[in-house]
Amino acid sequence: MVNERLKADMATVLEGLDEQMRGLAKIQLERSRLTATASVCEQRITVTVNADGLLIDTDFADDIAELTYDEIAAGMTEAVQKASAEVLRRGLELMEPLRERKAQLPKLSEIIEGAPDLGEMMPTAPPPPVRLQDYQDDASGGRFEDGSVARSMISDED
């Protein structure tokens, strides 16, 4: 009897996993086609980013010369960050139905007594800094507010 319940629970998990995989493939395709556009500096700077937040198009208005180089540089940073935030938000929105279905599936710990809850074991990555100064803060010795240290992935000397 216990084996029958275990088989039924496992079948439910496998069906759910198959549905999740098909849903994930569809969402990945939809996400890959996402773009977002943002304009700043009174519409003088307009940028478009792809689904990964990478800049794919830049447009300057005819009156861009009214801005200083520093204003243009700051405007570009602001516009790309705004567009990237929007494409990230829309990507997460695409994932929401999949997350809802996942929440309805039984956890491994519900099927096998004493099994760990793998979802709770997954570490969560902290968000990366959005300002260059956060990487170069000499006063903190290269440390962020949470105590982590900015390090180069290339060499220890960087």
PAZAPA-4460 file (N, C-alpha, C; in steps of 0.05 Angstrom, whole numbers, plus 32768, in hexadecimal, padded with zeros to 4 digits):
% residues 158
    n_x    n_y    n_z   ca_x   ca_y   ca_z    c_x    c_y    c_z   seq   type   mol
   8010   7FE8   8000   8000   8000   8000   8011   8019   8000     1      M     A
   8027   8019   8010   8039   8030   8011   8046   8033   7FF6     2      V     A
   804E   801C   7FEA   805B   801D   7FCF   8048   8029   7FBA     3      N     A
   802E   8023   7FBC   801B   802D   7FA9   8019   804C   7FAB     4      E     A
   8018   8055   7FC4   8017   8072   7FC9   8030   807F   7FBF     5      R     A
   8047   8073   7FC4   8061   807D   7FBB   8061   807E   7F9C     6      L     A
   8058   8069   7F8F   8057   8069   7F72   8045   807F   7F67     7      K     A
   802E   8083   7F74   801B   8097   7F6B   8027   80B3   7F6F     8      A     A
   8034   80B7   7F86   8041   80D1   7F8B   8057   80D6   7F77     9      D     A
   8067   80C2   7F71   807D   80C4   7F5E   8072   80CA   7F42    10      M     A
   805D   80BD   7F3B   8051   80C2   7F20   8047   80DF   7F1E    11      A     A
   803C   80E9   7F34   8033   8105   7F35   804B   8118   7F31    12      T     A
   8060   8112   7F3F   8079   8122   7F3E   8084   8122   7F21    13      V     A
   8085   810A   7F15   8090   8107   7EFA   807E   8116   7EE5    14      L     A
   8063   8113   7EE9   8051   8122   7ED7   8055   8140   7EDA    15      E     A
   8058   8149   7EF2   805C   8165   7EF7   8077   816E   7EEC    16      G     A
   808B   815E   7EEE   80A6   8164   7EE4   80A5   8167   7EC5    17      L     A
   8097   8154   7EB8   8094   8155   7E9B   8086   816F   7E93    18      D     A
   8070   8176   7EA1   8062   818E   7E9B   8073   81A7   7EA0    19      E     A
   8083   81A6   7EB5   8095   81BC   7EBB   80AA   81C0   7EA5    20      Q     A
   80B5   81AA   7E9B   80C9   81AB   7E86   80BD   81B7   7E6C    21      M     A
   80A5   81AE   7E65   8098   81B9   7E4D   8092   81D7   7E51    22      R     A
   8088   81DD   7E68   8083   81FA   7E6E   809C   820B   7E6E    23      G     A
   80B1   8200   7E79   80CB   820E   7E7A   80D6   8213   7E5E    24      L     A
   80D3   81FF   7E4C   80DD   8203   7E31   80CD   8219   7E23    25      A     A
   80B3   821A   7E27   80A3   822F   7E1B   80AA   824A   7E26    26      K     A
   80AE   824C   7E40   80B5   8265   7E4D   80D0   826E   7E44    27      I     A
   80E3   825C   7E41   80FE   8264   7E38   80FD   8270   7E1D    28      Q     A
   80ED   8264   7E0B   80EA   826F   7DF0   80DD   828B   7DF1    29      L     A
   80C8   828E   7E01   80BB   82A8   7E03   80CE   82BD   7E0F    30      E     A
   80DD   82B4   7E24   80F0   82C7   7E31   8106   82CF   7E1E    31      R     A
   810F   82BD   7E0D   8125   82C4   7DFB   811D   82D9   7DE7    32      S     A
   8104   82DD   7DE3   80FA   82F2   7DD0   80F3   830C   7DDE    33      R     A
   80F6   830E   7DF8   80F0   8327   7E06   8104   833D   7E00    34      L     A
   80FA   8355   7DFE   810B   836D   7DFD   80FC   8382   7E0E    35      T     A
   810B   8396   7E17   80FF   83AC   7E25   810E   83C6   7E1D    36      A     A
   80FF   83DB   7E1C   810A   83F5   7E13   8105   840A   7E29    37      T     A
   8118   841B   7E2D   8116   8431   7E41   8121   844A   7E35    38      A     A
   8114   8461   7E3C   811E   847B   7E33   8123   848C   7E4B    39      S     A
   8138   849C   7E4A   813F   84AE   7E60   8148   84C9   7E54    40      V     A
   814E   84DC   7E66   8158   84F6   7E5E   8144   8503   7E4A    41      C     A
   812B   8504   7E52   8116   8510   7E42   8115   8504   7E26    42      E     A
   8116   84E9   7E26   8114   84DA   7E0D   812C   84DD   7DFA    43      Q     A
   8142   84E9   7E04   8159   84ED   7DF3   8169   84D3   7DEF    44      R     A
   8167   84C1   7E03   8175   84A8   7E02   8161   8491   7E04    45      I     A
   8161   8480   7DF0   814F   8469   7DF1   815F   8450   7DEB    46      T     A
   815C   843C   7DFD   816B   8423   7DF9   8158   840B   7DFA    47      V     A
   8160   83F6   7DED   8152   83DC   7DEE   8165   83C7   7DF6    48      T     A
   815C   83B5   7E08   816C   839F   7E11   815D   8385   7E0A    49      V     A
   816D   836F   7E08   8161   8355   7E03   8159   8347   7E1D    50      N     A
   8151   832E   7E1C   8148   8320   7E33   815C   831D   7E49    51      A     A
   8176   831E   7E42   818B   831C   7E56   8194   8338   7E60    52      D     A
   8186   834D   7E58   818D   8367   7E61   81A4   8374   7E52    53      G     A
   81AC   8367   7E3C   81C2   8372   7E2C   81B8   8387   7E19    54      L     A
   81C6   839D   7E17   81BF   83B3   7E05   81C0   83A9   7DE8    55      L     A
   81AA   83AD   7DD9   81AA   83A5   7DBD   81A4   83BC   7DAB    56      I     A
   819A   83D3   7DB5   8195   83EA   7DA4   8197   8403   7DB5    57      D     A
   81A2   8418   7DA9   81A4   8432   7DB6   819B   8447   7DA1    58      T     A
   818B   845A   7DAB   8182   8470   7D99   8185   848A   7DA8    59      D     A
   8192   849D   7D9C   8195   84B8   7DA7   8183   84CB   7D97    60      F     A
   8175   84DC   7DA5   8164   84F0   7D97   8176   8505   7D8A    61      A     A
   816A   8514   7D78   817A   8529   7D6A   8186   853E   7D7D    62      D     A
   8179   8542   7D94   8183   8556   7DA6   8195   854B   7DBC    63      D     A
   81A1   8534   7DB8   81B3   8527   7DCC   81CB   8539   7DD2    64      I     A
   81D3   854A   7DC0   81EA   855B   7DC4   81E5   8570   7DDA    65      A     A
   81CD   8573   7DE2   81C7   8586   7DF8   81CF   857A   7E13    66      E     A
   81D5   8560   7E14   81DF   8553   7E2C   81FD   8552   7E2D    67      L     A
   8208   8553   7E45   8225   854F   7E48   822C   8532   7E45    68      T     A
   8246   852C   7E41   824E   8510   7E40   8247   8501   7E59    69      Y     A
   824B   850E   7E70   8244   8501   7E89   8226   84FB   7E8B    70      D     A
   8215   850E   7E81   81F8   8509   7E82   81F1   84F2   7E6F    71      E     A
   81FE   84F1   7E58   81F9   84DB   7E45   8201   84C0   7E52    72      I     A
   8218   84C0   7E5E   8222   84A7   7E6B   820F   849E   7E81    73      A     A
   8207   84B0   7E92   81F5   84AA   7EA8   81DA   84A1   7E9D    74      A     A
   81D1   84AF   7E88   81B7   84A8   7E7B   81B8   848C   7E6F    75      G     A
   81CE   8485   7E62   81D0   846A   7E56   81CE   8455   7E6C    76      M     A
   81DD   8459   7E82   81DC   8446   7E98   81C0   8443   7EA3    77      T     A
   81B3   845A   7EA8   8198   845A   7EB3   8184   844C   7EA0    78      E     A
   8186   8452   7E86   8174   8446   7E72   8178   8428   7E70    79      A     A
   8191   841F   7E6F   8196   8402   7E6D   818C   83F4   7E87    80      V     A
   8191   8400   7E9E   8187   83F4   7EB7   8169   83F2   7EB8    81      Q     A
   815B   8407   7EAF   813E   8407   7EAE   8133   83F1   7E9B    82      K     A
   813F   83F0   7E83   8136   83DC   7E70   813C   83C0   7E7A    83      A     A
   8153   83BC   7E86   815B   83A2   7E90   8148   8399   7EA7    84      S     A
   8141   83AC   7EB8   812E   83A6   7ECE   8113   839E   7EC3    85      A     A
   810A   83AB   7EAE   80F0   83A5   7EA1   80F1   8389   7E94    86      E     A
   8106   8383   7E86   8107   8368   7E79   8109   8352   7E8E    87      V     A
   8117   8357   7EA4   8119   8344   7EB9   80FD   8340   7EC6    88      L     A
   80EE   8356   7ECB   80D3   8354   7ED6   80C1   8343   7EC4    89      R     A
   80C2   8348   7EAA   80B1   833A   7E97   80B9   831C   7E95    90      R     A
   80D3   8316   7E98   80DC   82FB   7E98   80D2   82EC   7EB0    91      G     A
   80D3   82F9   7EC7   80C9   82ED   7EE0   80AA   82E9   7EDE    92      L     A
   809D   82FB   7ED1   8080   82F9   7ECD   807A   82E0   7EBD    93      E     A
   808A   82DB   7EA8   8086   82C3   7E98   8089   82AA   7EA8    94      L     A
   809A   82AA   7EBC   80A0   8292   7ECD   808A   828D   7EE2    95      M     A
   8079   82A1   7EE8   8066   829E   7EFE   8054   8286   7EFC    96      E     A
   8048   8280   7EE5   8036   8268   7EE4   8046   824F   7EEA    97      P     A
   805F   824D   7EE1   806F   8236   7EE7   8075   8233   7F05    98      L     A
   807B   824A   7F12   8080   824A   7F2F   8067   8241   7F3E    99      R     A
   804F   824A   7F34   8036   8242   7F42   8032   8224   7F3F   100      E     A
   8037   8219   7F28   8034   81FC   7F24   8047   81EC   7F35   101      R     A
   8060   81F7   7F37   8074   81E9   7F47   806C   81E9   7F64   102      K     A
   8060   81FE   7F6E   8058   8200   7F8A   8042   81EB   7F91   103      A     A
   8034   81E1   7F7C   801F   81CE   7F81   8029   81B1   7F82   104      Q     A
   8042   81AD   7F78   804D   8192   7F78   8056   818A   7F94   105      L     A
   8054   8170   7F9A   805E   8168   7FB5   807D   816A   7FB6   106      P     A
   8086   8171   7FCD   80A3   8172   7FD2   80AE   8156   7FD7   107      K     A
   80C8   8153   7FD1   80D5   8139   7FD6   80D1   8131   7FF3   108      L     A
   80D2   8144   8006   80CF   813D   8022   80B3   8134   8029   109      S     A
   809F   813B   8018   8084   8131   801C   8080   8115   8011   110      E     A
   8092   810D   7FFE   808F   80F2   7FF3   80A0   80DE   8002   111      I     A
   80B9   80E6   8008   80CB   80D5   8016   80D0   80E0   8032   112      I     A
   80C8   80D2   8046   80CB   80DC   8062   80E8   80E0   8068   113      E     A
   80EE   80F7   8073   8109   80FE   807B   811B   810A   8065   114      G     A
   8110   810A   804C   8120   8116   8036   8121   8134   803A   115      A     A
   8138   8140   8032   813A   815D   8035   8128   816C   8021   116      P     A
   8121   8185   8028   8113   8196   8016   8127   81A4   8005   117      D     A
   812B   819B   7FED   8141   81A6   7FDC   813D   81C3   7FD5   118      L     A
   8125   81CC   7FD4   8120   81E9   7FCE   812B   81FB   7FE3   119      G     A
   8129   81F3   7FFC   8133   8203   8012   8152   8202   8014   120      E     A
   815E   81EF   8007   817B   81EC   8008   8189   81FE   7FF3   121      M     A
   817A   8207   7FDF   8186   8217   7FC9   818E   8232   7FD4   122      M     A
   81A7   823A   7FCF   81B0   8255   7FD8   81A4   826A   7FC5   123      P     A
   81A0   8282   7FCF   8196   8298   7FC0   81AD   82AB   7FBA   124      T     A
   81B1   82B2   7FA1   81C7   82C4   7F9A   81BE   82E1   7FA1   125      A     A
   81D1   82F0   7FAC   81CA   830C   7FB2   81CA   831C   7F97   126      P     A
   81BA   8331   7F96   81BA   8341   7F7E   81D5   834F   7F79   127      P     A
   81DE   8350   7F60   81F7   835E   7F5B   81F4   837C   7F5E   128      P     A
   8209   838A   7F65   8208   83A7   7F66   8201   83B3   7F4B   129      P     A
   81F4   83CA   7F4C   81EC   83D7   7F33   81FC   83F1   7F2E   130      V     A
   820E   83F7   7F40   821F   840F   7F3C   823C   8407   7F3C   131      R     A
   824C   8413   7F2B   8269   840D   7F2A   8276   8413   7F45   132      L     A
   826D   8428   7F52   8279   842F   7F6C   8276   8418   7F80   133      Q     A
   8262   8408   7F7E   825E   83F2   7F91   8275   83DE   7F8E   134      D     A
   8281   83DC   7F77   8297   83CA   7F72   82B2   83D6   7F7A   135      Y     A
   82B3   83F1   7F7A   82CC   83FE   7F7F   82CE   840D   7F99   136      Q     A
   82BD   8407   7FAC   82BC   8416   7FC5   82D5   840F   7FD6   137      D     A
   82E9   8421   7FD4   8302   841D   7FE2   82FE   841F   8000   138      D     A
   82EC   8430   8009   82E8   8435   8025   82DF   841B   8033   139      A     A
   82D2   8409   8025   82C8   83F1   8031   82DC   83DA   802D   140      S     A
   82F3   83E0   8020   8306   83CB   801A   82FC   83B7   8005   141      G     A
   82EA   83C1   7FF3   82DF   83AF   7FDF   82C8   839E   7FE9   142      G     A
   82BE   83A4   8001   82A9   8394   800D   828E   83A2   8009   143      R     A
   8279   8392   8005   825E   839C   8002   8252   839D   801E   144      F     A
   8239   83A9   801F   822C   83AC   8038   8228   8392   8047   145      E     A
   8224   837C   8038   8220   8362   8045   823A   8354   804D   146      D     A
   8251   8361   8048   826B   8356   8050   8278   8346   803A   147      G     A
   826A   8341   8023   8277   8333   800D   828C   8345   8000   148      S     A
   829E   8339   7FF1   82B5   8347   7FE6   82B3   8347   7FC7   149      V     A
   82B8   835E   7FBB   82B9   835F   7F9D   82D4   8353   7F95   150      A     A
   82D2   833F   7F83   82EA   8332   7F79   82E8   832E   7F5B   151      R     A
   82FF   832F   7F4E   8301   832A   7F32   82FE   830C   7F2D   152      S     A
   82F1   8305   7F17   82F0   82E9   7F0F   8308   82E1   7EFE   153      M     A
   8319   82F5   7EF7   8330   82F1   7EE6   8349   82EB   7EF6   154      I     A
   834F   82FC   7F09   8367   82F7   7F19   8364   8304   7F35   155      S     A
   8374   82FB   7F48   8373   8306   7F63   837E   8322   7F64   156      D     A
   838E   832A   7F50   839B   8344   7F51   8388   835A   7F48   157      E     A
   8372   8354   7F3A   8360   8368   7F30   8350   8375   7F47   158      D     A
***
